[in-house]
Amino acid sequence: MKPRRPYKRTDRVGEQILEIVTDTAAKHIDLNNLGFITFTGIYVSPDLRSAKIFFSALNPIDDVQIIEKKINSMSKGFKKYLGMEMRIKNIPDLRFIYDQSLNYTEKMNQIIQSIEITKHNDS
């Protein structure tokens, strides 16, 4: 029997968690003192007991490791709002991780631009 849904349950639950966490940060938990925080992705364990939420920080107030520690100290508050919104047996434990992909993308763009500049100068 073919599943009716096009993707796994962990993906669906992950999307729902990310939406609720983003909404909670906008309405109930103030993250403005850390900079402009956006949640960029999520990984939910197959047993749905833990979730890693990736975030980025524009104009960070502190070092990224300090911001990560501060957001993780607020995870119980996020979990409380998750519990009120979700209808699953166990609300996953949340762990916030700084998303390094933006820094990586920026570095790669700089490398590509420097190669292009060198290529034009050699012509």
C-alpha positions, 0 to 999 in steps of 0.5 A, a space after each residue: 500500500 502506497 502512503 498518501 502523503 508524499 514525505 515522512 512523518 518526521 518531515 511533517 512534524 519538523 515543519 510544524 515545530 519550526 512554524 510554531 517556534 518561529 511564531 512563538 519567537 515573534 509573539 511570546 519569547 523576545 529574542 531582539 536582545 540577541 540580534 535579528 534571529 531567524 530559524 532556518 531549518 530543523 532536524 527531528 529524530 526518527 523517534 520524535 523525541 528530540 529536534 535540532 533547530 538551526 538559526 541564523 543571526 543578523 547583526 548579532 549583539 554577542 558572539 554566536 556561541 553566547 547567542 546559541 547558549 542563551 537561546 538554548 536556555 530558553 528551550 523550555 519556554 519554546 517547548 511549553 508553547 509547542 506542547 500547547 499547539 501540538 497533538 503528539 504523544 511526546 513533545 520533542 526536546 529542543 536544541 538550537 544550533 547556529 546555522 553555519 551555511 550562510 557563512 559558508 555560502 558567503 565564503 564561497 561567493 568571495 572565492 568565486 568572485 576572486 577567481 573571476 577577477 583573476 581570470 579577467 585580469 589574465 585575459 
